[in-house]
């Protein structure tokens, strides 16, 4: 730990707004040793990802390093030649992005993209890199590791794609890896396996890492020390155990105190009431591959149904069937007791308006060439018929509802927003149609916990005021506890359990539900280690992970 690999001193970063350079990061300092993990936390817009990229000597378009130094193993990355950086990036310094879907080339197979860096940097030949990639897929618990690399990015789930990117970052066995929200898209059970695998890789190869996250419980498992950021400023830094047990600053204490919001359990629905949306014996497939098997559940007015399960369990596929993006091969979807055409192209404007969707990947859901005003204004005009000043007024109202100042954000492009801000734009776009039913597909997964709590409160208020019905797809069981009325548990395309929230969380649980509940990280640095031991895993080796996976209930 005495071998300092990365030194950051007085780091200042500016971003261009029109013709003016505005401060984004204001004098950040830290050291990182080999084999050490630094956790960067803070709310959306704090500068976490910007600092992580700058640690690689890189800034996004429209940004610049305006002061300070970044020294990697004696190399000045701020002033290094482009050729020097090209030699380092991918080989000695790697990056795992927050949005895997936006990071992979959709025209190339996973294994082709995985082998590119090792081959180009001369680390190993193609055949060896391909074999190594398959082994990394296996270590990161990807299904069918011998075959999954030969799929295209759109042919795997979001969680699987995130793990494939982690494997790609590890392909050259770098000295430093910047993890930018690497488990955001993962369900809790998969997250445990990936976190354990990342820890194993870091320890085995003495790799230094910067772990960027808004999930305090996750950073508690991964980081040796934590730095808290707020609007580009340092708040405090300390050893992880010290930070968790005795935070000094009031802002840090407020982060520790989040997730207090919890809606009371609503009574059971009267059996005679007609559901707003009814999923009836739905079976669906991608090509010839079946993905849903006889799925049925109802969603009633003014209530929230949380659909939970592992990555690839079929949660988002059900949503695609409801919206008409994926016609079922059997079964049907009803809206207010009336069967909906299975293909969205056969639905009229009223039917389309009543069911809206907020997507998980805000990076890929927003047109990068349209301003925020245009993105939200399009459904306002299409569904509500508003134009000109009336349209702008309505868009500004929606921006205020999602806590984005209209004068600052109306004319911005998505690339000028943080991940959390982009997700809030997606929420406003769904609300613009004034629907009665909204599918929320991991809507808080890209948000820090303070902002996420505010969004949940906002959605709850809107539900009460407008009698909205929500289908909440999530792997975050804390979110389920906060907002759900009913819970549907899915596994391998089937509904394995459903009922009122309080009943689902009250023991005894069915084995698979118990597995999900026991996999939710806690604010305890020893939680992951103790969990692995409880499941019969004494160390984080490959055989141990195989044992954990094979003996998991369900």
KOLMAR-20382 format. One line per field, with one value per residue (C-alpha): residue in one letter; x, y, z. Coordinates in steps of 0.2 Angstrom, whole numbers, plus 5000, padded with zeros to 4 digits. Each point is the difference from the previous one (the first is absolute). Example, Ala and Ser with C-alpha at 12.3 -4.5 7.8 and 13.67 -1.06 7.14 Angstrom:
# KOLMAR-20382
aa (A,S)
X (5062,5006)
Y (4978,5017)
Z (5039,4997)
This chain:
# KOLMAR-20382
aa (X,X,X,X,X,X,X,X,X,X,X,X,X,X,X,X,X,X,X,X,X,X,X,X,X,X,X,X,X,X,X,X,X,X,X,X,X,X,X,X,X,X,X,X,X,X,X,X,X,X,X,X,X,X,X,X,X,X,X,X,X,X,X,X,X,X,X,X,X,X,X,X,X,X,X,X,X,X,X,X,X,X,X,X,X,X,X,X,X,X,X,X,X,X,X,X,X,X,X,X,X,X,X,X,X,X,X,X,X,X,X,X,X,X,X,X,X,X,X,X,X,X,X,X,X,X,X,X,X,X,X,X,X,X,X,X,X,X,X,X,X,X,X,X,X,X,X,X,X,X,X,X,X,X,X,X,X,X,X,X,X,X,X,X,X,X,X,X,X,X,X,X,X,X,X,X,X,X,X,X,X,X,X,X,X,X,X,X,X,X,X,X,X,X,X,X,X,X,X,X,X,X,X,X,X,X,X,X,X,X,X,X,X,X,X,X,X,X,X,X,X,X,X,X,X,X,X,X,X,X,X,X,X,X,X,X,X,X,X,X,X,X,X,X,X,X,X,X,X,X,X,X,X,X,X,X,X,X,X,X,X,X,X,X,X,X,X,X,X,X,X,X,X,X,X,X,X,X,X,X,X,X,X,X,X,X,X,X,X,X,X,X,X,X,X,X,X,X,X,X,X,X,X,X,X,X,X,X,X,X,X,X,X,X,X,X,X,X,X,X,X,X,X,X,X,X,X,X,X,X,X,X,X,X,X,X,X,X,X,X,X,X,X,X,X,X,X,X,X,X,X,X,X,X,X,X,X,X,X,X,X,X,X,X,X,X,X,X,X,X,X,X,X,X,X,X,X,X,X,X,X,X,X,X,X,X,X,X,X,X,X,X,X,X,X,X,X,X,X,X,X,X,X,X,X,X,X,X,X,X,X,X,X,X,X,X,X,X,X,X,X,X,X,X,X,X,X,X,X,X,X,X,X,X,X,X,X,X,X,X,X,X,X,X,X,X,X,X,X,X,X,X,X,X,X,X,X,X,X,X,X,X,X,X,X,X,X,X,X,X,X,X,X,X,X,X,X,X,X,X,X,X,X,X,X,X,X,X,X,X,X,X,X,X,X,X,X,X,X,X,X,X,X,X,X,X,X,X,X,X,X,X,X,X,X,X,X,X,X,X,X,X,X,X,X,X,X,X,X,X,X,X,X,X,X,X,X,X,X,X,X,X,X,X,X,X,X,X,X,X,X,X,X,X)
X (5000,5015,5003,4990,4994,4989,5002,4987,5004,4989,4990,4989,4988,4989,4986,4995,4982,4998,5016,5003,5011,4991,5009,4994,5014,5008,5017,4999,5015,5003,5013,4996,5012,5001,4987,4990,4982,4994,4981,4994,4982,4988,4984,4997,5010,5013,5014,5003,5001,5010,5013,5001,5003,5013,5009,5003,5006,4983,4986,4983,4997,4997,5011,5018,5012,5004,5011,5010,5008,4997,5015,4999,5015,5011,4992,4991,4984,4994,5014,5005,5000,4985,5011,5005,4982,4995,5013,4993,4982,4993,5016,5006,4984,4983,4982,4983,4986,4984,4990,5006,4986,5007,5018,5000,5000,4984,5007,5013,5000,5005,5015,5006,5000,5007,5016,5003,5010,5012,5003,5004,5010,5010,4996,4994,4995,4982,4998,5007,4990,4984,5003,5005,4983,4990,5009,4996,4982,5000,5007,4987,4986,4994,4989,5007,5017,5006,4987,4994,5014,4994,4984,4997,4997,4981,4999,5004,4992,5006,5008,5009,5006,5007,5010,5007,5006,5009,5008,5006,5007,5010,5006,5018,5001,5002,5008,4985,4982,4987,4983,4986,4984,5005,4985,4986,4992,5002,4987,5005,5005,5010,5008,5006,5009,5008,5005,5009,5008,5006,5007,5009,5008,5005,5008,5008,5008,5004,4989,4996,4982,4989,4983,4986,4983,4985,4996,5008,4997,5010,5015,5001,5004,5012,5010,5015,4997,4985,5000,4984,4997,4987,4998,5019,5006,5008,4989,5011,5011,5003,5003,4984,4997,5003,4989,4985,5001,5005,4997,5006,4990,4981,4998,5008,4989,4985,5006,5001,4982,4991,4986,4989,4985,4988,4982,4987,4993,4984,4986,4997,4990,4982,4998,4986,5010,5006,5020,5007,5012,4998,5013,4992,5009,5013,5014,5013,5016,5014,5001,4999,5006,4986,5002,4983,4990,4981,5003,4984,4997,4989,5004,4986,4997,5010,5012,5018,5004,5019,5007,5016,5012,5018,5007,4992,4985,4988,4995,5004,4993,4983,5000,5004,4985,4989,5006,4998,5018,5001,4983,4997,4999,4986,4989,4994,5002,4984,4998,4985,4993,5002,5013,5014,5006,5016,5010,5002,4999,4981,4996,4992,5007,4989,5006,5018,4998,4993,5015,5017,5018,5015,5015,5015,5014,4997,5016,4992,4982,5003,5004,5017,4997,4984,4999,4991,4986,4998,5000,4987,4990,4998,4987,4992,4996,4997,4988,4993,5000,5010,5011,5010,5000,4987,5011,5015,4991,4994,5018,5007,4986,5007,5018,4995,4991,5016,5010,5010,5000,4992,5011,5015,4995,4987,5013,5013,5004,5000,5020,5000,4990,5006,4993,4987,4994,4998,4989,4989,4998,4993,4988,4994,4998,4989,4989,4998,4987,4990,4997,4991,5013,5019,5013,5015,5015,5013,4997,5010,5015,5010,4996,5010,4990,4995,4993,4992,4991,4993,4995,4990,4992,4995,4993,4990,4993,4996,4991,4990,4995,4997,4995,5014,5004,5019,5008,5017,5014,5014,5014,5001,4990,5002,4990,4987,4998,4999,4986,4992,4983,5001,5016,5002,5015,5006,5013,5005,4985,4987,4991,5006,4991,4988,4991,4998,5017,4999,4996,5014,5013,4993,5009,4999,5005,5000,5018,5003,4992,5011,5015,4996,4996,5017,5010,4996,5016,5001,5010,5013,5017,5000,4983,5006,5013,4988,4987,5012,5005,4981,4998,5015,5013,5015,5010,4996,5008,4992,4995,4992,4990,4995,4994,4990,4991,4997,4993,4989,4982,4987)
Y (5000,5012,5000,5015,4998,5015,5018,5013,5018,5015,4993,5013,4997,5012,4997,5012,5008,5010,5010,5000,4987,4995,4991,4982,4993,5011,4994,4982,4990,4982,4986,4982,4985,4984,4988,5014,5005,5018,5002,5016,5005,5014,5005,5002,5014,5000,4996,4982,4994,5015,4997,4982,5004,5013,4987,4992,5017,5001,5013,4999,5012,5017,4998,5004,4997,5018,4998,4987,4984,4981,4989,4982,4989,5016,5005,5017,4996,5018,5005,4983,4998,4991,4986,4997,5000,4988,4988,5001,5000,4982,4992,5007,5011,4993,5007,4992,5012,5002,4996,4985,5001,5017,4994,4984,5001,4992,4994,4989,4984,5001,4989,5011,5015,4991,4995,5017,5008,4985,4997,5018,5003,4984,4992,4984,4993,4998,4982,5002,5015,4992,4985,5012,5010,4984,4997,5017,4998,4984,5010,5013,4988,5002,4986,4989,5008,4990,5007,5017,5009,4996,5009,5018,5013,5001,4981,5000,5009,5016,4991,4988,5014,5009,4985,4998,5017,4997,4985,5010,5013,4986,4992,5008,4999,5018,5009,5012,4997,5014,4992,5012,4993,4982,4991,5013,4989,4984,4991,4997,4981,5004,5015,4989,4989,5015,5009,4984,4998,5018,4998,4984,5008,5015,4990,4987,5012,5014,5012,5017,5006,5015,4995,5013,4997,5007,4984,5002,4982,4994,5012,4994,4982,5006,5015,5001,5019,5012,5017,5010,5013,5014,5012,4997,5003,4988,4998,4987,4984,4987,4981,4991,4993,5018,5008,4988,5001,5018,5012,5017,5012,5003,4996,4983,4996,5005,4987,4987,5004,4997,4988,5005,5001,4986,5000,4991,4984,5002,4988,4985,5004,4996,4985,5008,5015,5000,5002,5014,4988,4981,4988,4984,4984,5008,4990,5008,4997,5008,4991,4982,5002,5000,5014,5001,4985,5002,5017,5007,5015,5015,5018,5011,5019,5010,4986,4995,4982,4996,4987,4993,4986,4996,5007,4991,4994,5009,5016,5012,4987,5001,5019,4998,4989,5013,5014,4990,5000,4981,4992,4984,4983,4996,5009,5018,5017,5009,5019,5004,4983,5002,4990,5010,4996,4990,5011,5019,5005,4994,5010,5017,5016,4999,4982,5005,5016,4990,4988,5009,4993,5007,4991,4993,5006,5019,5002,4990,5005,5019,5006,5008,5013,5007,5013,4996,5011,4991,4983,5004,5011,4987,4989,5016,5005,4983,4995,5016,5011,5014,5011,5016,5009,4988,4985,5009,5004,4982,4994,5013,4993,4982,5006,5008,4984,4990,5013,5007,5019,5004,5015,4989,4984,5004,5002,4988,4984,4983,4999,5016,4991,4987,4983,5004,5016,4990,4987,5014,5007,4982,5001,5017,4994,4986,5012,5011,4989,5000,4981,4990,4986,5002,4986,5006,4989,5002,5019,5003,4989,5014,5012,5004,4995,5018,5003,4983,5003,5017,4991,4987,5013,5009,4984,4997,5017,4999,4984,5007,5015,4992,4983,4992,4982,4995,4984,5002,4988,5000,4990,5012,4993,5016,5008,4986,5003,5019,5001,4983,4994,4983,4990,4987,4989,4994,4986,4993,5008,4994,5008,4990,5010,5015,5009,5016,5008,4997,4981,4998,5008,4990,4984,4986,5003,4988,4995,5011,5016,4996,5000,5017,5008,4993,5007,5019,5008,5008,5015,4988,4998,4981,4997,4992,4989,4994,4996,4990,4990,4998,4992,4989,5010,5002,5010,5009,4987,4993,4983,5010,5010,4984,4993,5016,5000,4981,5000,5016,4996,5000)
Z (5000,5001,4981,4995,4982,4997,5007,4997,5006,4999,4986,4992,4985,4990,4988,4986,5001,4984,4999,5019,5009,5017,5014,5003,5011,5013,5006,5004,5008,5003,4999,4995,5003,4991,5006,5008,4996,5002,5000,4993,5006,4999,4992,4981,4993,5014,4988,5004,4982,4994,5013,4996,4981,5005,5010,4983,4992,4991,4999,4991,4985,5006,5016,5004,5014,5005,5015,5010,4996,4997,5002,4995,5005,4997,4984,4999,4992,4998,4989,4992,4982,4991,4995,5018,5006,4986,5006,5018,4997,4999,5004,5017,5004,4996,5002,5004,4995,5008,4984,4992,4986,4995,5001,4989,4981,4995,4983,5008,5011,5018,4998,4985,5011,5015,4990,4992,5014,5004,4981,4996,5015,4997,5017,4992,4983,4995,5004,5017,5003,4995,5012,5014,4996,5002,5017,5006,4994,5011,5015,4998,5001,4982,4994,4986,5001,4985,4989,5007,4992,4983,5002,4996,5014,4996,5003,5019,5015,5007,5015,4989,4989,5015,5005,4983,5001,5016,4992,4986,5012,5008,4984,5001,5019,5002,5015,5002,4997,5001,5004,4996,5008,4994,5009,4997,4987,5010,5011,5018,4998,4985,5008,5015,4988,4989,5016,5006,4983,4999,5018,4995,4984,5009,5014,4988,4989,5012,4990,5005,4998,5001,5004,4995,5007,5008,5010,5017,5005,4984,5003,5018,4993,4987,5006,5011,5002,4995,4993,5000,4987,4998,4985,4996,5017,5012,5016,5009,4998,5012,5002,4996,5018,5007,4987,5003,5019,5003,4985,5004,4988,5001,4981,5002,5015,4989,4987,5014,5005,4984,4995,5014,4988,5001,4994,5011,4994,4991,5004,4988,4984,4999,4989,4990,4994,4982,4998,4991,4992,5000,4994,4996,4996,4990,4991,4990,4990,4992,4983,5005,5017,5013,5014,5008,5006,5004,5010,5008,5013,5001,5004,5007,5000,5012,5005,4997,4996,5001,4989,5006,4995,4994,4984,4985,5011,4987,5010,4985,4988,5008,4998,4982,4998,5009,4989,4984,4996,5001,4995,5011,4992,5012,5012,5000,5008,5006,5003,5011,4996,4981,4990,4993,4982,5003,4988,5005,4982,5000,5016,4998,5008,5015,5004,4997,5011,5015,5002,5001,5004,5009,4994,5010,4988,4999,4990,4986,5002,4996,4983,5002,4986,5008,5014,5016,4996,4983,5008,5013,4988,4987,5010,5007,4982,4993,5014,5007,4984,5008,4990,5001,5017,5007,4996,5008,5015,5003,4997,5013,5013,4997,5003,5016,5005,4998,5009,4985,4998,4983,4996,5002,4992,4986,4986,5006,4991,5009,4999,5011,5014,5014,5000,5013,4991,4984,5009,5007,4983,4995,5014,4995,4982,5006,5011,4984,4993,5016,5000,5013,5000,5001,4999,5010,4994,5013,5000,5016,4996,4992,5014,5016,5016,5004,4983,4999,5016,4993,4984,5010,5010,4984,4992,5015,5000,4982,5003,5013,4991,4983,5005,4990,4999,5000,4995,5009,4993,5011,5008,5015,5014,5010,4986,5002,5018,4997,4987,4996,5004,4992,4995,4985,5001,4984,4995,4983,4992,5013,5014,5016,5013,5002,5013,5011,5005,5018,4998,4988,5012,5015,5004,4996,4982,4985,4996,4985,5009,5015,4988,4993,5018,5007,4986,5003,5005,5018,5006,5008,4993,5005,4993,4983,5009,5013,4987,4990,5015,5005,4982,5003,4991,5010,4987,4984,4988,4984,5009,5014,4987,4991,5017,5004,4983,5000,5018,4999,5004,4986)
